C-alpha cells in the first residue's frame, strides 16, 4: 500500500461537552492522544480536518498537518462523516494533486487506541483485499441485542423481533455480536462515492 492518509475529524461545536476535542485529558488536549498515536503508526500523513483555529493550532503543535480549514457546511451538528472525508479526499486530489490510496479515520474522542490498533487494521485491509476495515469489540451480555427489549405492536418484544418467550436464559447461550469501538476505520476512498443501496 502507498499514500495512506489518516484523517482526524475535529469540529469546533459539540452538543454534549463544550470544546471536547481540546479539553484537558490526563494533562494534554484530548485530540493530542490520537495525533501522537497516528504519528507513530504506519500512516504516511496525519491530517486534522477542522473548522476551528484553536484546534488547528493545537494539532499543528502536536505534529499533525492541517492543510485546510473545513467549510462550515461540513462542520455543524447535522453533518455526517462521509462529506467530511469526501472533502478531505477531494482537497488532496484537486488541490495538492496527491493520490490517496487508503483513508484511515481516527476519531479524536478515542484516546485509548494503541498504535497496534491502527497498524493491525491496515494489515487486515492489505492482506484480505477488502475495501474497508472497522474496529470492533465483543458486546457484553447486557448490551447484546438478543437481550434488548423494544415496544412492538403487540407489546414488549426482543429487539431481534422474537417473542419474549424465546429469550435466552443464560448469557453463555447468546450469539456473539460486536460493536464498533470507534478506534479505527480504514477504507478505500472509492467507497465514499458508491451509490447506497
Residue pairs with C-beta under 8 A, 6 or more apart in sequence:
1 101
1 102
1 122
1 125
1 126
2 44
2 101
3 44
3 98
3 99
3 100
3 101
3 102
4 42
4 43
4 44
4 45
4 101
4 102
4 104
4 122
5 43
5 44
5 45
5 47
5 88
5 92
5 100
5 102
5 103
5 104
6 38
6 41
6 43
6 45
6 46
6 47
6 104
6 105
6 106
6 118
7 47
7 49
7 84
7 85
7 88
7 103
7 104
7 105
7 106
8 31
8 34
8 35
8 38
8 46
8 47
8 48
8 49
8 59
8 64
8 105
8 106
8 107
8 108
9 49
9 50
9 81
9 84
9 85
9 105
9 107
9 108
10 21
10 22
10 31
10 48
10 49
10 50
10 52
10 55
10 59
10 108
11 21
11 50
11 51
11 52
11 70
11 75
11 76
11 79
12 19
12 50
12 51
12 52
12 54
12 55
12 75
13 75
13 76
13 77
14 20
14 21
15 77
17 23
19 54
20 30
20 109
21 29
21 30
21 31
21 50
21 55
21 108
21 109
22 29
22 30
22 31
22 54
22 55
22 58
23 29
23 30
24 30
25 33
25 111
26 111
29 58
29 62
30 108
30 109
30 111
31 48
31 55
31 58
31 59
31 62
31 108
32 58
32 62
33 108
33 111
33 113
34 106
34 107
34 108
34 110
34 111
34 113
35 46
35 48
35 59
35 62
35 63
35 64
36 62
36 63
37 106
37 113
37 114
37 115
37 118
38 46
38 64
38 104
38 106
38 118
39 46
39 62
39 63
39 64
40 115
41 115
41 118
41 119
41 122
42 118
42 119
42 122
43 104
43 118
45 65
46 63
46 64
46 65
47 64
47 65
47 66
47 67
47 88
48 55
48 56
48 59
48 64
48 65
48 66
49 68
49 70
49 84
49 87
49 88
50 56
50 59
50 66
50 69
50 70
50 75
51 69
51 70
51 71
51 72
51 74
51 75
52 69
53 69
56 66
56 69
59 66
60 66
67 91
67 96
68 91
68 95
70 84
70 87
71 87
73 79
73 83
74 83
74 84
74 87
81 105
82 192
85 103
85 105
85 189
85 192
86 192
86 193
88 103
89 100
89 103
89 189
89 192
92 98
92 99
92 100
93 99
93 100
100 189
101 189
102 122
102 125
102 186
102 187
102 188
102 189
103 186
103 187
103 188
103 189
103 192
104 118
104 121
104 122
104 184
104 185
104 186
104 187
105 184
105 185
105 187
106 113
106 118
106 183
106 184
106 185
107 182
109 182
110 181
110 182
110 183
112 183
113 183
113 184
117 135
117 183
117 184
118 183
118 184
121 133
121 135
121 184
121 186
122 133
122 186
124 130
124 133
124 186
125 132
125 133
125 186
131 187
131 188
131 190
131 191
132 185
132 186
132 187
132 188
132 191
133 184
133 185
133 186
133 187
134 180
134 184
134 185
134 186
135 180
135 181
135 182
135 183
135 184
135 185
136 178
136 179
136 180
136 181
137 178
137 179
137 181
138 176
138 177
138 178
138 179
139 145
139 176
139 177
139 178
139 179
141 147
141 171
141 174
143 179
144 171
144 174
144 175
144 177
145 159
145 160
145 177
146 158
146 159
146 160
146 167
146 168
146 174
146 175
146 177
147 158
147 167
147 168
147 171
147 174
148 158
148 159
149 156
149 157
149 158
149 159
149 164
150 156
150 157
150 158
150 159
151 157
152 161
156 164
157 163
157 164
158 164
158 166
158 167
168 174
